[in-house]
């Protein structure tokens, strides 16, 4: 039995309300494929009857499970590579010069199962200029399930094959049965926290670098504008924002400006809009 129109509308409204992710008409197949495991685990013959029960019972846990199942968790190690080259060759050396307190804070938003923040951590460890620096990496996601996996730091052979150089696998991971576990040293450098990007960010503190790559593409224009405005509020005046290759701030928040960095690009608050000196 295919997903009913009423049930699809319920899921679409729920996901948009809780995460701002837009499910356009025609995505019924995606909803069915993502929710089928939940439906079977709950003893339902199909997704339609499962969604109908979730709508009727209004249990927060069930609704959260639906939203998390529809959240995109595509990720890999050193994804697209060029942003990490820019981090290593441009951003970290610049911050090493300007951060006299020898402290740097980095936020990886929508971090999924942890490959991005751990890739950042490995890049930091390989930066001699940061010797003696206190570098904090905060990794957030909407889904507690993917955050739990990130905290465990355990990955399958297929997962480590996606972008992780063999030299870094040997240095930072140990083999445990069919899986690979990240070293305690690297795991301790990343603080995983649950965060809905629709909610306030101020409790996270301020950051020198923000990774928000391949996130904005899932939101409508008003939500993109709101997120970029609020990211500015938690970014150091001379800080750096990384977006995905298909994302930009132009026409959304013109207080950001694009700066080329090798084969990649960075976003920084325009000089005239920086309200205070570096901290």
VOMI-801996 format. One record per residue (C-alpha): x, y, z; residue in three letters. Coordinates in pm, whole numbers, plus 50000, padded with zeros to 5 digits. Layout:
BEGIN
     px     py     pz    r
      X      Y      Z  Ala
...
END
This chain:
BEGIN
     px     py     pz    r
  50000  50000  50000  Unk
  50149  50334  49889  Unk
  50165  50628  50127  Unk
  49836  50812  50151  Unk
  49812  51183  50072  Unk
  49688  51267  50423  Unk
  49977  51079  50585  Unk
  50234  51239  50353  Unk
  50100  51586  50437  Unk
  50127  51505  50808  Unk
  50490  51395  50772  Unk
  50576  51693  50553  Unk
  50424  51939  50803  Unk
  50590  51767  51100  Unk
  50936  51766  50941  Unk
  50906  52129  50834  Unk
  50788  52242  51178  Unk
  51058  52056  51368  Unk
  51355  52092  51133  Unk
  51261  52343  50858  Unk
  51352  52079  50598  Unk
  51118  52105  50300  Unk
  50975  51785  50151  Unk
  50828  51876  49814  Unk
  50541  51695  49652  Unk
  50673  51386  49478  Unk
  50894  51283  49770  Unk
  50648  51019  49889  Unk
  50895  50748  49781  Unk
  51161  50900  50009  Unk
  50924  50910  50306  Unk
  50822  50549  50248  Unk
  51178  50420  50219  Unk
  51299  50608  50528  Unk
  50998  50520  50748  Unk
  50952  50157  50645  Unk
  51205  50026  50903  Unk
  51024  50220  51176  Unk
  50688  50087  51061  Unk
  50811  49727  51066  Unk
  50975  49770  51406  Unk
  50643  49899  51541  Unk
  50456  49601  51397  Unk
  50273  49782  51115  Unk
  50213  49625  50773  Unk
  50293  49951  50590  Unk
  50406  50310  50635  Unk
  50057  50455  50597  Unk
  49920  50276  50903  Unk
  50235  50363  51101  Unk
  50211  50735  51021  Unk
  49839  50733  51101  Unk
  49917  50595  51447  Unk
  50195  50849  51506  Unk
  49955  51130  51413  Unk
  49681  50993  51636  Unk
  49884  50918  51949  Unk
  50097  51235  51945  Unk
  50383  51072  52135  Unk
  50696  51295  52130  Unk
  50931  50997  52095  Unk
  50754  50864  51787  Unk
  50742  51208  51626  Unk
  51111  51260  51693  Unk
  51187  50923  51532  Unk
  50998  51026  51219  Unk
  51182  51359  51192  Unk
  51522  51200  51249  Unk
  51452  50933  50986  Unk
  51384  51205  50729  Unk
  51696  51404  50814  Unk
  51967  51369  50550  Unk
  52283  51215  50697  Unk
  52509  51203  50391  Unk
  52871  51246  50501  Unk
  53228  51133  50438  Unk
  53583  51201  50553  Unk
  53742  51523  50422  Unk
  53437  51572  50202  Unk
  53524  51760  49879  Unk
  53881  51793  50011  Unk
  53933  52157  49898  Unk
  53772  52313  50208  Unk
  54012  52116  50428  Unk
  54305  52236  50219  Unk
  54182  52593  50276  Unk
  54149  52521  50647  Unk
  54504  52389  50666  Unk
  54679  52643  50441  Unk
  54478  52964  50491  Unk
  54250  52970  50794  Unk
  54450  52797  51066  Unk
  54775  52987  50990  Unk
  54584  53319  50999  Unk
  54424  53236  51333  Unk
  54757  53117  51475  Unk
  54884  53472  51417  Unk
  54585  53665  51550  Unk
  54472  53454  51846  Unk
  54710  53579  52112  Unk
  54520  53386  52380  Unk
  54615  53069  52192  Unk
  54256  52949  52187  Unk
  54044  52859  51883  Unk
  53681  52742  51876  Unk
  53530  52556  51580  Unk
  53165  52462  51520  Unk
  53062  52181  51284  Unk
  52686  52220  51232  Unk
  52474  51927  51110  Unk
  52772  51701  51177  Unk
  52588  51373  51116  Unk
  52789  51072  51239  Unk
  53109  51267  51302  Unk
  53325  51231  50992  Unk
  53346  51608  50937  Unk
  53443  51715  51291  Unk
  53693  51431  51318  Unk
  53839  51538  50980  Unk
  53873  51889  51123  Unk
  54039  51748  51435  Unk
  54292  51553  51227  Unk
  54370  51868  51029  Unk
  54426  52061  51352  Unk
  54657  51792  51490  Unk
  54864  51809  51172  Unk
  54908  52188  51199  Unk
  55245  52264  51368  Unk
  55152  52631  51407  Unk
  54882  52529  51656  Unk
  55118  52351  51894  Unk
  55022  52464  52243  Unk
  54684  52602  52132  Unk
  54360  52506  52305  Unk
  54135  52406  52011  Unk
  53772  52325  52089  Unk
  53553  52153  51829  Unk
  53177  52152  51891  Unk
  52976  51921  51666  Unk
  52597  51950  51656  Unk
  52312  51770  51488  Unk
  51937  51737  51521  Unk
  51952  51359  51554  Unk
  52056  51198  51881  Unk
  52105  50870  51697  Unk
  52381  51003  51469  Unk
  52538  51195  51758  Unk
  52561  50873  51960  Unk
  52748  50709  51672  Unk
  52982  51006  51651  Unk
  53055  50987  52023  Unk
  53133  50616  51994  Unk
  53373  50687  51709  Unk
  53319  50342  51557  Unk
  53298  50304  51180  Unk
  53262  50017  50933  Unk
  53516  49935  50663  Unk
  53280  50088  50406  Unk
  53260  50411  50605  Unk
  53636  50451  50649  Unk
  53682  50382  50277  Unk
  53488  50700  50199  Unk
  53761  50963  50186  Unk
  53989  50863  50475  Unk
  54357  50834  50368  Unk
  54522  50509  50470  Unk
  54797  50696  50658  Unk
  54540  50866  50882  Unk
  54349  50541  50932  Unk
  54666  50379  51065  Unk
  54754  50676  51287  Unk
  54416  50749  51442  Unk
  54215  50424  51439  Unk
  54239  50075  51580  Unk
  54074  49766  51432  Unk
  53800  49607  51643  Unk
  53652  49305  51471  Unk
  53488  49425  51150  Unk
  53496  49791  51260  Unk
  53746  50069  51316  Unk
  53746  50278  51635  Unk
  53886  50629  51651  Unk
  54162  50698  51902  Unk
  54071  50837  52247  Unk
  54299  51136  52178  Unk
  54100  51235  51870  Unk
  53763  51150  52020  Unk
  53831  51374  52320  Unk
  53879  51673  52091  Unk
  53518  51675  51969  Unk
  53220  51770  52186  Unk
  52896  51636  52037  Unk
  52576  51825  52124  Unk
  52214  51801  52012  Unk
  52095  52119  51840  Unk
  51803  52208  51616  Unk
  51918  52485  51379  Unk
  51578  52650  51422  Unk
  51655  52707  51790  Unk
  51894  52967  51946  Unk
  52270  52911  51910  Unk
  52391  53156  52173  Unk
  52437  52887  52439  Unk
  52716  52739  52225  Unk
  52936  53045  52270  Unk
  53137  53219  51998  Unk
  53341  53056  51724  Unk
  53641  53140  51511  Unk
  53540  52891  51242  Unk
  53196  52758  51145  Unk
  53145  52460  50915  Unk
  52788  52461  50782  Unk
  52842  52273  50461  Unk
  52561  52127  50249  Unk
  52301  52230  50505  Unk
  52131  52543  50367  Unk
  52028  52364  50046  Unk
  51752  52183  50236  Unk
  51580  52500  50361  Unk
  51354  52763  50208  Unk
  51484  53117  50153  Unk
  51345  53269  50474  Unk
  51503  52994  50684  Unk
  51838  53032  50506  Unk
  51834  53406  50579  Unk
  51750  53350  50945  Unk
  52022  53087  50991  Unk
  52292  53300  50826  Unk
  52195  53599  51040  Unk
  52215  53395  51359  Unk
  52542  53229  51257  Unk
  52689  53581  51229  Unk
  52590  53641  51591  Unk
  52804  53349  51714  Unk
  53098  53400  51478  Unk
  53400  53609  51580  Unk
  53410  53939  51387  Unk
  53712  53817  51190  Unk
  53598  53455  51183  Unk
  53541  53218  50893  Unk
  53234  53037  50757  Unk
  53255  52731  50532  Unk
  52950  52654  50314  Unk
  52890  52378  50059  Unk
  52999  52421  49697  Unk
  52638  52476  49587  Unk
  52563  52728  49864  Unk
  52625  53102  49894  Unk
  52526  53402  50103  Unk
  52460  53639  49812  Unk
  52099  53754  49807  Unk
  52042  53602  50151  Unk
  52266  53795  50391  Unk
  52491  54051  50226  Unk
  52683  54120  50547  Unk
  52883  53812  50452  Unk
  53136  53834  50171  Unk
  53299  53558  49972  Unk
  53677  53521  49974  Unk
  53860  53279  49744  Unk
  54093  53032  49913  Unk
  54276  52816  49662  Unk
  54018  52602  49484  Unk
  53765  52665  49759  Unk
  53594  52972  49906  Unk
  53534  53114  50251  Unk
  53277  53356  50386  Unk
  53361  53635  50627  Unk
  53166  53924  50775  Unk
  53233  54239  50575  Unk
  53490  54470  50731  Unk
  53239  54752  50777  Unk
  53000  54519  50961  Unk
  53251  54390  51216  Unk
  53135  54545  51541  Unk
  53431  54466  51765  Unk
  53797  54366  51765  Unk
  53906  53999  51760  Unk
  53866  53832  52096  Unk
END
